[in-house]
Amino acid sequence: MKTILAAASVALAGMAQAADIAVLASPAMKEAYVELVPRFERSSGNRVTTTWAGTADIMKRMQAREAFDVVIAAASSLDELTDSGRLVAGSRKDLVRSGVGVTVRAGAPKPDISTADAMKRAVLAAKSVGISTGPSGVYMSGLFERMGIAAELKPKLKVPPSGAQIAELVAKGEIELGFQQVSEIVHVKGAQYVGPLPAEIQRITVFAGAVHAASQEPDAALALLEFLASPEHAALLQKHGLEPGASAPY
């Protein structure tokens, strides 16, 4: 009887110590994240609830002082939020690196994107081009300017609201040629991944996580980030079009 009571006491103590961790995250690493988080929950006993949002929405929600325990977004955005006091200084963990990829509808001919000039021709030939409001879209908009084709593209350039998945719109036939983080393209049904941008014009974005300054569970939040940043997950990340963030320059 004493043994049963002791075991029950231990179980109840574990339940009492379990933390509920609220996460606000960019979908850039979503496919890998949804595989990793259940492992963390099993090993830690903590529970994780995740809200997905595009970069623009994340910034708005942080400015509105919505409360979360962890925020995952482009590292540059996290640095901005840390400088404004929304995130805990020194808590940032670089999680993944993500390049920009190209997508067309499944079954459509794959355009030549082997060089910057070839990609430029593909963009000009497309009936419609889609970019996001996130880091990849900001970069592509600037790239089109530098290529001298922004004005010509303007009538056919589509920029859906924050959080929209470009590859899903490509799959629906609403966009002919789409650009977004590789990790947000490779698993979308109805869209095919053409490939990454040519090396000479590629942009690698580091996506990181940090603890919210108003977190009620800062220790558990940091433990989650340390788990996600572990180099042990490299193979899983690569399966989803990502590279570990730890190897990125700071």
N, C-alpha and C positions, 0 to 999 in steps of 0.2 A: 504493500500500500504506500509506504514511504517513497519507494522508488518511482511509483506512478505519479505521486504528487510532485516529486522533485523534477521529473521530466516535464510535467505540465507547467511548472513554474518557469523552467528554462524556455519552453515554447512561448509562454505568455510574455516573458521578458524580451524575447527576440521580436515578437510582434510589436511590443511597445516601442522598441528602438528603431523599427523600420521607418524609413523616411519616404515621404511622397515628394518626388522631384518634378517640378513643372519646367518644361523646356520649350523655348520658342526657337524654331530652327528654319534655316533655308533648306529647300528641297535638293540642293546640290549633291548631298551625300545620303539622300533618303533611302535608296535601295540597300546600301551597306548598313546604314544606321538601324533599319528595322530588323536586320539579322543580328546585329550586335547587342542591342538593348535587352532582349530577353535573356541573353547570357549574363549580362550585368545584373539583371533583376534576380536571376537564380543564385548567383554567387554572393550577392550582397544582401538579399532580402528586401531591398528597397523597391519602390514602385515608381515608374517613370511615365508621365503623361506628356505627350508632345503636341504642340500646335505648329503647323507648317505655314510659312508665310514667305513671300518674296522679300528681297532686300529693302525695297521702298516701304513696304508695309511694316517690316521689322523696325525700321528707323522711326516711323510714325508712332508705333505702339510704345517704343521706348521713350519718345518725347512726351507721350501722353502718360508716362509713368505707370504703365501696366506692370504688374508684378509677376516675375518668373524667377526660377532659381538659376537657370542656365540659358544663355543666348548663344546660338550657333549661326555664324554668318561669315561673310568675307572678312579676313583679318583687318583690312583697312577700316571697315565699318565698326568693328569692335574697338579698334584704337580710338576712333572718334567718340564712341559711347563711353569709353573709359575716361577720356579727357574731360567729358562733360559730367562725370561722376555717376553715370548710370550703372557701370560695371566696376567690379573690384580690381584695383590696380594690381598687377602681378599674377592674376589668376588665368590669364589667357594661355590656352593650350592649342598649338597648331595641330589640326586633325588630319586634313587631306589636302592634296594639290589636285587641281582640276584644270584641264585645258579646254579650249573651245572647239566644238565639233560641228559638222555639217550634216544635215539630214534632208532626205526627200521621201516622198510617199513610196510605200512598198510596191515594187513592180515597175516603178518609173526608172528610166535610164539614169545611171549615176554620172553626174557631171565630172569633168576633169578638174580636180582641185590640187594637182600635184605641185604647182608653183603659184606664187602670188599673182602672176599675170593670168594663169589659167583660171584661178578662182575669180579674178576680176571679170573675165569673160563670162564665166558661169553666172555670176551675179547679174550682169547686164542682160544676159539672155533669158533669165527667169521672168515669168509673168508676174510673180509676186515674191517678195523676200521678207522673212520674219526674224526679228530679234527681240530679246527680252528687255525688261527694264532693269535687270540685275547687272552684275559685273561684266558678263559676256556681252550684253547688249550695249552697255556704255562703251566698251572697248570697240565693238564692231562699228558703232556709229562714228567714232573717231577715226577708225581705219578707213571707212568709206570716204570721209573728208580728206584724209591724206592721199587716198588713191585718186581723188579728183572726180568722184562719181556720185557724191551725195545729192547734188541737185537733180541729176538724171534719175536717181533712185527714188526720190521723194514721193512721186505719185503712186509707186507700187510698194513702198516700204510699210510693213505692218508691225506695230509695237503694241501688243495686247497688254492688259492691266497686269500689275505686279502679281507674281505668283503663277501666272499662266505658263503652261508647258508648251513650248514652241513645237516640239515633235508631235504632240497630240493634235495640234491644229494642222500640221502637215499631214498627219494620218487622215484627217477629216477632209482634206482637199482644200482647206481654206488658205493655205500657204504652200507655194511650190518649193521654195528653197529656204531652209531654216538654219539658224545658228544659235547654239546654246552650249552650256557645259556638256562635255561628252557624257558624263554620268547621268544627265537628264534626257539623253537620247537613246542610249544603247538598248534599253529594255522596253521601249514603247511599241506596242503592237500596232501594225498598220503603217509604221514609219521605218525606213531603213537608214542605218548609219553609213554615211558615205566615207567618213574619215575625219581626222583632225585637221585643223588649219595647217598649211605648210609651215615648216619650222621657222622660216624667216619672218613670218608674221604671226606666229602663235603667241598667245598670252596665257600664262599659267597663273591661276588665282589660288591663293591659300585660303582655305576655309578653316576657321578656328572656333573655339568655344571659350566662354568666360563666365564667371559667376556674377549673377546680378547683385548689385549693392544692397538690395532690399530682401535678399534670399533669407528664408526662414530655416533653410537646411544647407548652409554653406559648405560644411564638411562633406556631406553626401553629394552635393553638386560637384565639388572638386574631384571626388572619387570617381564620379561618372566620367568626367572629362579625362582623367588620367587613364581610365579603362579604354575609352574611345581612341586615345592617342597612342596606345600601346603598339610597338612595332610588330607584335605577334599577328596583327590583323592584315599585314601587307598583302597576302595572297587574296584574301576576301575583297579588299579594296580594289585590287587590280581587276578582279572579275567584274566589277561594276564601273570600270573606266576611270578609276582614281589611283593616285599614288599617295603613300604615307606623307603626312605633313611634316614629320620630324626631319626629313631630309631637305626641307625647303630652307632657303636662306632667310635669316631674320632681318 
